[in-house]
Amino acid sequence: MQQVGKKDKLLKSEIISAATFFRLGKIISYSLVSQGNINSNYIILTDKGRYILRAYKFKNEEEIISEIDLLNYLSSNHFPCPILIGNIFKTKRKNICCFKYIEGQELKKVNEKELKGIAKLLAKFHLLTRNYRLKFKREGEGLSVIKHYLEIKKRDILKSKFKDSENFINFLETELKSLNFKNDLPSGAVHVDVKSENVIAGKSGKLNLIDFDNFYLDYFVVDIGSTLMWLCADKEKINLKRAEIFLDEYASHRKLTKNEKRYITESIKFNCLKQAFKYAYICLPRLKFAEHWAYYFIRLYKNIQNQEIIIK
């Protein structure tokens, strides 16, 4: 886990070399995508079509290969996700991958129909990746990993000008210690970043899930909690009606176990604490931004403690 500063822009020569490596044709134009805090993504227009070039900031080659393997597996099973072109293009500075451009628009405000569509998409993803195995280990962002990084990275937050840092760290440590997930929960590949900007709606209305950069192996309920946090939060609380709609639709495609139902609220709480820590540490060079989002997730966490999410 590393801190994020400014995006690393590719040199023009690197973009030209990548286009040649992937056989994209003659470049007409290219532009840096503004969304995203870590990797640098470029839309490339050539005489053959549109493509996405992604320059990875932190992921090593084995981690990228794991992502490529997952995407190829999903594509072969007709799951709507990015389709890769070729393999990894390596420069002295970066590892670069190329994807076919998905025609459509990222979702802005997710309506009820789109919420159901995302629930169906996530359920299908979990059904396809139940007990999925990796060639190379991915560390991920599970509960034990977050506890570990909080312990070794908290000094950076404490010695910074982060607002009320000591109470912030103490709160995270105390609350994370209170959380635990049973070992018998269904598991497989989890996306943990299913939010509006990572869902592309095609012209026909078909939804495509993108940005698998953070995927790893964990309990599916962790992924469900993350998605509920991103898509059902409203005024620093979980919109219980939207959460019920999402969970009902998800369960109509993949039945939730009794234990999963018990851990839905715990999972949302864990994801709130995880995001609070990640924003505080990873975005620390952008102090005001880090404080804003870290404390937003703390307030959301506290409000969830007073809510009852009913699961049929």
C-alpha positions as CSV (number, residue, x, y, z in Angstrom):
1,M,0.0,0.0,0.0
2,Q,1.6,3.2,-1.2
3,Q,0.7,6.9,-1.2
4,V,-0.7,8.6,-4.2
5,G,0.6,11.9,-5.6
6,K,0.0,13.2,-9.1
7,K,-0.8,10.8,-11.9
8,D,2.2,9.6,-13.9
9,K,1.6,10.7,-17.4
10,L,3.0,8.6,-20.3
11,L,5.5,10.2,-22.7
12,K,4.3,10.6,-26.3
13,S,7.0,8.2,-27.3
14,E,5.7,5.6,-24.9
15,I,2.1,5.9,-26.3
16,I,3.4,5.6,-29.8
17,S,5.5,2.5,-28.9
18,A,2.5,1.0,-27.1
19,A,0.3,1.5,-30.1
20,T,2.9,-0.2,-32.3
21,F,3.3,-3.1,-29.8
22,F,-0.5,-3.7,-29.7
23,R,-0.9,-3.1,-33.5
24,L,-3.6,-0.5,-33.0
25,G,-2.9,1.3,-36.3
26,K,-2.1,4.9,-37.0
27,I,-2.8,7.2,-34.0
28,I,-5.3,10.0,-34.7
29,S,-5.5,11.4,-31.2
30,Y,-5.2,10.4,-27.5
31,S,-6.3,11.9,-24.2
32,L,-5.8,11.2,-20.5
33,V,-8.9,10.1,-18.7
34,S,-9.5,12.4,-15.7
35,Q,-11.2,9.8,-13.5
36,G,-9.2,7.6,-11.1
37,N,-6.7,8.4,-8.5
38,I,-3.9,5.8,-9.2
39,N,-3.5,4.4,-12.7
40,S,-3.2,6.5,-15.8
41,N,-5.7,5.6,-18.5
42,Y,-5.7,7.0,-22.0
43,I,-8.3,6.9,-24.7
44,I,-6.5,6.2,-28.0
45,L,-8.2,6.9,-31.3
46,T,-6.6,5.3,-34.4
47,D,-7.6,4.5,-37.9
48,K,-8.7,1.1,-36.6
49,G,-10.9,2.3,-33.8
50,R,-10.9,3.3,-30.1
51,Y,-8.8,1.7,-27.3
52,I,-7.9,2.2,-23.7
53,L,-4.2,2.2,-22.6
54,R,-3.7,1.6,-18.9
55,A,-0.3,2.4,-17.3
56,Y,-0.2,0.7,-13.9
57,K,1.3,2.8,-11.1
58,F,1.9,0.2,-8.3
59,K,0.9,-3.3,-9.5
60,N,3.8,-5.6,-10.4
61,E,3.9,-7.9,-13.3
62,E,2.5,-11.0,-11.5
63,E,-0.4,-8.9,-10.1
64,I,-1.2,-7.7,-13.6
65,I,-1.1,-11.2,-15.0
66,S,-3.6,-12.3,-12.4
67,E,-5.9,-9.5,-13.6
68,I,-5.4,-10.5,-17.2
69,D,-6.2,-14.1,-16.4
70,L,-9.4,-13.2,-14.6
71,L,-10.6,-10.9,-17.4
72,N,-9.9,-13.6,-20.0
73,Y,-11.8,-16.1,-17.9
74,L,-14.8,-13.8,-17.5
75,S,-14.8,-12.9,-21.2
76,S,-14.7,-16.6,-22.2
77,N,-17.9,-17.0,-20.0
78,H,-19.6,-14.0,-21.7
79,F,-19.4,-11.8,-18.7
80,P,-19.5,-8.1,-19.8
81,C,-16.1,-6.7,-18.8
82,P,-13.0,-5.2,-20.5
83,I,-11.5,-7.3,-23.3
84,L,-7.8,-7.3,-23.5
85,I,-5.6,-6.9,-26.6
86,G,-2.3,-8.7,-26.4
87,N,-0.3,-9.0,-23.3
88,I,1.8,-6.5,-21.1
89,F,3.9,-3.9,-22.9
90,K,6.8,-2.9,-20.7
91,T,8.7,0.4,-20.7
92,K,11.5,1.4,-18.4
93,R,9.0,3.2,-16.2
94,K,5.7,1.3,-16.6
95,N,3.7,-1.8,-17.3
96,I,1.0,-1.0,-19.9
97,C,-2.1,-3.0,-20.9
98,C,-4.5,-2.3,-23.8
99,F,-8.3,-2.9,-23.8
100,K,-11.0,-2.6,-26.4
101,Y,-12.9,0.6,-25.9
102,I,-16.4,0.0,-24.5
103,E,-18.9,2.2,-26.3
104,G,-21.3,3.8,-23.8
105,Q,-21.4,6.1,-20.8
106,E,-20.4,5.5,-17.2
107,L,-23.3,5.7,-14.8
108,K,-23.9,9.0,-12.9
109,K,-26.8,8.7,-10.6
110,V,-27.8,5.1,-10.4
111,N,-31.5,4.6,-10.7
112,E,-33.5,1.6,-9.5
113,K,-33.4,-0.3,-12.8
114,E,-29.6,0.2,-13.0
115,L,-29.2,-0.8,-9.3
116,K,-31.0,-4.1,-10.1
117,G,-28.8,-4.5,-13.1
118,I,-25.6,-4.1,-11.1
119,A,-26.9,-6.5,-8.4
120,K,-27.5,-9.1,-11.2
121,L,-24.0,-8.4,-12.6
122,L,-22.3,-8.9,-9.2
123,A,-24.2,-12.1,-8.5
124,K,-23.2,-13.5,-11.9
125,F,-19.6,-12.5,-11.2
126,H,-19.6,-14.3,-7.9
127,L,-21.3,-17.4,-9.4
128,L,-18.5,-17.5,-12.1
129,T,-15.7,-17.1,-9.6
130,R,-16.7,-19.3,-6.7
131,N,-13.5,-21.0,-5.4
132,Y,-11.5,-19.2,-8.2
133,R,-7.8,-19.9,-8.0
134,L,-4.9,-17.6,-8.7
135,K,-1.6,-18.4,-10.4
136,F,0.1,-15.6,-8.4
137,K,-0.8,-14.4,-5.0
138,R,-2.6,-11.0,-4.7
139,E,-2.5,-9.4,-1.3
140,G,-5.9,-7.7,-1.5
141,E,-7.7,-5.6,1.0
142,G,-9.2,-8.1,3.4
143,L,-9.7,-7.5,7.1
144,S,-6.4,-9.0,8.2
145,V,-4.5,-7.0,5.5
146,I,-6.1,-3.7,6.5
147,K,-5.3,-4.3,10.2
148,H,-1.7,-5.1,9.2
149,Y,-1.3,-1.9,7.2
150,L,-3.0,0.2,9.8
151,E,-0.4,-1.0,12.3
152,I,2.6,-0.3,10.1
153,K,1.4,2.9,8.4
154,K,-0.4,4.7,11.3
155,R,2.8,6.6,12.2
156,D,2.7,8.4,8.9
157,I,-0.8,9.7,9.7
158,L,0.1,10.5,13.3
159,K,3.1,12.6,12.5
160,S,1.3,14.5,9.7
161,K,-1.1,17.4,10.1
162,F,-4.1,15.1,9.6
163,K,-7.0,16.4,11.7
164,D,-7.3,14.8,15.2
165,S,-5.1,12.0,14.0
166,E,-4.6,10.3,17.4
167,N,-8.4,9.9,18.0
168,F,-8.8,8.9,14.4
169,I,-6.3,6.0,14.6
170,N,-7.5,4.9,18.0
171,F,-11.1,4.7,16.6
172,L,-10.0,2.6,13.6
173,E,-8.0,0.2,15.7
174,T,-10.8,-0.3,18.2
175,E,-13.5,-0.8,15.7
176,L,-11.5,-3.1,13.4
177,K,-10.7,-5.3,16.4
178,S,-14.4,-5.8,16.9
179,L,-15.0,-7.2,13.4
180,N,-14.6,-10.8,12.3
181,F,-15.8,-13.0,9.5
182,K,-16.5,-16.7,9.8
183,N,-14.3,-19.0,7.7
184,D,-17.2,-20.9,6.2
185,L,-18.6,-17.9,4.2
186,P,-18.7,-18.5,0.4
187,S,-15.7,-17.0,-1.3
188,G,-14.0,-16.4,-4.6
189,A,-12.9,-13.3,-6.6
190,V,-14.2,-10.0,-5.3
191,H,-14.1,-6.7,-7.2
192,V,-14.5,-4.4,-4.1
193,D,-14.8,-1.3,-6.3
194,V,-18.3,-1.6,-7.8
195,K,-19.5,2.0,-8.0
196,S,-21.2,4.2,-10.6
197,E,-18.0,5.2,-12.4
198,N,-16.9,1.6,-12.8
199,V,-20.1,0.6,-14.6
200,I,-20.5,1.4,-18.3
201,A,-24.0,1.5,-19.8
202,G,-24.0,0.6,-23.6
203,K,-26.3,2.1,-26.1
204,S,-28.7,-0.9,-25.7
205,G,-28.6,-0.4,-21.9
206,K,-26.4,-3.4,-21.3
207,L,-24.2,-2.9,-18.2
208,N,-20.4,-3.6,-18.3
209,L,-18.3,-3.9,-15.2
210,I,-14.8,-2.3,-15.5
211,D,-11.7,-1.6,-13.4
212,F,-10.7,-5.0,-11.8
213,D,-7.4,-3.5,-10.6
214,N,-8.3,-4.1,-6.9
215,F,-9.7,-7.6,-7.3
216,Y,-8.5,-10.4,-5.0
217,L,-9.9,-13.5,-3.3
218,D,-12.2,-13.0,-0.3
219,Y,-15.7,-13.6,1.0
220,F,-18.4,-12.6,-1.4
221,V,-20.2,-10.8,1.5
222,V,-17.2,-8.3,1.6
223,D,-17.9,-7.4,-2.1
224,I,-21.7,-7.1,-1.4
225,G,-21.0,-4.8,1.5
226,S,-18.6,-2.7,-0.5
227,T,-21.2,-2.3,-3.3
228,L,-24.0,-1.4,-0.9
229,M,-21.6,1.3,0.7
230,W,-20.9,2.8,-2.7
231,L,-24.3,2.6,-4.3
232,C,-26.8,2.9,-1.4
233,A,-25.3,5.6,0.8
234,D,-27.4,8.7,1.0
235,K,-26.8,11.7,3.3
236,E,-24.2,9.7,5.3
237,K,-26.6,6.8,5.9
238,I,-27.5,3.7,4.0
239,N,-30.7,4.1,2.1
240,L,-32.5,1.0,3.4
241,K,-35.0,0.9,0.5
242,R,-32.2,0.9,-2.1
243,A,-30.2,-1.7,0.0
244,E,-33.3,-3.9,0.1
245,I,-33.9,-3.6,-3.7
246,F,-30.2,-4.5,-4.4
247,L,-30.1,-7.5,-2.0
248,D,-33.5,-8.9,-3.3
249,E,-32.3,-8.7,-6.9
250,Y,-28.9,-10.2,-6.0
251,A,-30.5,-13.1,-4.1
252,S,-32.8,-13.8,-7.0
253,H,-29.7,-14.8,-9.0
254,R,-27.4,-16.1,-6.3
255,K,-29.0,-17.2,-3.0
256,L,-27.4,-15.8,0.1
257,T,-26.5,-18.2,2.9
258,K,-27.8,-17.6,6.5
259,N,-24.3,-16.6,7.6
260,E,-23.9,-14.2,4.7
261,K,-27.2,-12.5,5.7
262,R,-25.8,-12.1,9.2
263,Y,-22.6,-10.5,8.0
264,I,-24.1,-7.9,5.5
265,T,-24.1,-5.0,8.1
266,E,-20.6,-6.0,9.4
267,S,-19.3,-6.0,5.9
268,I,-20.6,-2.5,5.1
269,K,-19.0,-1.4,8.4
270,F,-15.7,-3.0,7.5
271,N,-15.7,-1.3,4.1
272,C,-16.3,2.1,5.7
273,L,-13.4,1.6,8.0
274,K,-11.2,0.4,5.2
275,Q,-12.0,3.4,3.0
276,A,-11.5,5.8,6.0
277,F,-8.0,4.4,6.5
278,K,-7.2,4.2,2.7
279,Y,-8.1,7.8,2.1
280,A,-6.3,8.9,5.2
281,Y,-3.0,7.2,4.3
282,I,-3.0,6.8,0.5
283,C,-4.2,10.3,-0.2
284,L,-2.2,11.9,2.7
285,P,-0.2,14.1,0.3
286,R,-3.5,15.7,-0.6
287,L,-4.3,16.5,3.0
288,K,-7.7,18.2,2.7
289,F,-9.0,15.6,0.2
290,A,-7.8,12.8,2.6
291,E,-9.5,14.4,5.6
292,H,-12.7,15.0,3.8
293,W,-13.2,11.5,2.6
294,A,-11.7,9.7,5.6
295,Y,-14.1,11.5,8.0
296,Y,-17.0,11.0,5.6
297,F,-16.6,7.2,5.9
298,I,-16.2,7.5,9.7
299,R,-19.6,9.3,9.9
300,L,-21.2,6.8,7.6
301,Y,-19.8,4.0,9.8
302,K,-21.3,5.5,12.9
303,N,-24.7,6.1,11.4
304,I,-24.8,2.5,10.1
305,Q,-24.5,1.3,13.7
306,N,-28.0,2.7,14.3
307,Q,-29.5,1.2,11.2
308,E,-31.1,-2.2,10.7
309,I,-30.7,-3.7,7.2
310,I,-33.5,-6.2,6.7
311,I,-32.7,-9.2,4.5
312,K,-35.5,-11.5,3.4
